[in-house]
Every structure is written in structure tokens, then in C-alpha cells.
Amino acid sequence: MSDREILELAAKAIGFQVQGEADDMVVYPGHRAGGLAVINDRGGSSLWNPITDDGDALRLAVKMNITVHPGFVYTPTGRLIDYRDYANRIGATRLAIVRAAAEVGRDMG
């Protein structure tokens, strides 16, 4: 699955409505956001990318009841996602959280 597909499924799992890609949106001069534009749980529009943003990833893990341990995460269904072989442990942790949430989103149909 592509990053966009994983993000869309994770957004679905927590009830965010996807408005579109945010790859070309300028956040501030010289910086472009990646990820998605979503309608968040407060009804506002947000840029959202838990693959690259620590805060978005932490909020996603908490909302989805994903258990995070050094080197692996458990999905809400108890499946283990191992990321110990990655050199960038923080980035790998974010990606594992998003993959765990995407698994739930995929199961939602």
C-alpha cells in the first residue's frame, strides 16, 4: 500500500473525513506539508500526517488504543507490528502506528 492509502485508512479508522492530499499545500513560506487535509474530530480542517508528525502519530495511537513498546506496536486486535530492524526508530514507530490504525480502517470496509 502507498503512504496515501495507509493514511486514508487510518483517517477512516478514527472518523476523519479526507478532503484531499496536502502535498502541495504551503504551510509557511518555504515549507510544504505532506499527508492529507482532513475534517478533524472538532469539525475543523487540519493538515494531518502521522507518518511524519510525532504529535499526529501519538494522538492516533491514543485514539485507536494502540500499544507502543520499544521496537514494536500492538494493533487494537492484538496483532504485532515489529519495527526493530529500522535505523530510524522514531520514524518507524510513527509508520507502525499508522499501519496498525490502517488495519482497523481496512476492516471497517
N, C-alpha and C positions, 0 to 999 in steps of 0.2 A: 504494500500500500504506500502511496505517496504521503508526504507530510500533510498536505492539504486534506486528503481523505481521512487520515488519522485525526486531525484537528476537528473536522466536521463531525465525525462520530463521537469524539469526546465532548464537543459542544452540545450535541444532541442528548448525550447521557446526562448532562446537568441542566437541560432545559433552555439552553441559549438558542435563539433564532439567529442563523447566519445571514448576514446582509451581503457579504461578498468578501473577496480577497482584499487584504490590506497591504500587499506587497508594494504597491506603488503610491501609497499614501504618505505624504510628508508629515512626520511627527513634529519636527522642528527643523530649521534650515540645516541642510547637510546630512540629515538622518531620515531614512525611510524605514517604516515599520514592515515587518513580515507578519504573517499569520492571517487572521480573519477580523473583519468588522462584525460584531455581534450585538444583538439586543440582550443586555445582561439581566441578571435576576432582580435588578432595581428598576427595570424598564427603560434604562438609558442605553445609548450606543457606546460601545467600547472597542478599542483595539485589543485583541486577545491572542496571545501566542505562548502557551505554557511550554512549548518546546524550547523557547529561548529566554523566557522570562521566569525568574525564580518565584516571584510573588504569584503569578498566574498558576504556576505548577503547584505551589503549596496550597492555594485556595482550592484547586481542582482535587488534590489528594484529600483534603479535609471534607469537601462536599461529597466525594464519592466513597469515603471511608476506606481509602487505600492505605495499607500499612507499608511504611517505608523503613527499611533496615539498611545498614551499610552493605552495599553490594547487590541488593535485590528488593523487589516490592511484591506484595501480595495484592491481587485484584480483589474486589468485593466478593467474588465467587471462590476465593481461596487459591487461585492459580498463581504460581510463582513466575515472576519475570526476573531473570538474572542479568545483571549488567556489570559483573565484576571484571570482565575482560576488556572493558573500555578504558582508554587512557584518561579521558575527561570524565571523571566520576560525577561531577555536578551536572554536566550536560546529559550524561547517560541516565542519571536519576530522573531528570525532567522528562526525557523521552520515555522512560519506563512508566512513569506516572500517566503520561498521555496515552500510551499503548494500553495500559490497564483500563483507563476510562473508555477508550475507543472500543475495547472488547464488550463493555456493557452497552455502549451505543449501538454496536452491530447487533447484539442480541435483542435490542428493542424493535428491530425490523425496519 
